Amino acid sequence: MNNCIFCKIIKKEIPAKVVFEDEEILVFHDIHPKADIHWLAIPKLHIDSMLQINYSHEKLMGSVLVKLNKLAVEYNIEDYKLLVNTGLKGGQEVFHIHFHLLANN
C-alpha cells in the first residue's frame, strides 16, 4: 500500500519510537497518546481492518495479541485497555489494522 502511513513506518520511511519488532509485527508509541502508555501494534502484512480478517490470519492475529501481553508483562503493565477501531464510524483513522494498548501509571 503506497499511501499507508503504517506501511511507510514498517519500511522505515517514517520514523517511529519502536517498542518491539520482528518479521511479522511492529509495536511503537502512538504520536498522539491518549494515556501514559499508548502503543500501536500492527502486523507487517497490510490488512485494511478487522472486516478483512479471515482464518488465514488466525496465527498472525494471535501472535499480535500474545506479543502485546508479553510486552505488558515485561514493562510491568498490570492493567491495560486493548482497543481496535473498525471502519470510519468505528473510529478507525488509519486503514491498516492496528491494536491500541493503553495504560496509565
SULTAWO-V875086 format. One line per field, one symbol per residue. burial: + if it has 24 or more other ideal C-beta (glycine too) atoms within 12 Angstrom, else -. A space follows every 10 residues. Layout:
burial = ???
This chain:
burial = ---++++-++ -----+--++ ----++++++ ------++++ +++++++++- ---------+ +-++--++-- ++----+--+ -+++------ -+-+++++++ +++--
